Amino acid sequence: MKLSTIVFIILISLSVVQTTKAQQSLGAMPQSLESLRQIASSKTEFTLDHAMLVFASKLDPENEDLRRVIAGVSGVSVHSFHFPSPWMYNPAALSSVKEEYHAAGWKQLVNNREKNGGDGVTNVWIRFENNAVSNVAILVARPTEVNLVAVSGSISPLDLSHLGGHFGIPKIEGGVVVPNTARR
């Protein structure tokens, strides 16, 4: 097990109170995803507040872009649900997520479906506060998994690319989400 993985586990287990506060500041997970959460065979969920992000960024001291971006981020929340067989969950729940974000005043930045009617969905929403991006949410759905990453704080879409590959946020190269092949 990597040292960084161990450190993250320790950080998460030692900061239950901070995690609860950060979750409240990021807002609740969309209700339509709660139904998916209930039927998932495995779930990985965590929230890192600003202090934990700063500490974790020190594990990669050479990455100045990451540290600059984290200075404006107040928290990152990750919800990852896995299902034992394809389409065990209702894909209509993903449409409900779009409606919930729209009703809450978020703007959809990306709505990507795989070509030829493929199984993948990638959505990106942003929320503005005083003409600045205050929140970003990324939903990536595949037949056997649904992942939601929410980032709160002052952040630009370019900054989001610097966070890619860190803290559960998918790595983005050339505008394309790079699959994590190192899992399991």
Disulfide bonds with the S-S distance in Angstrom:
none
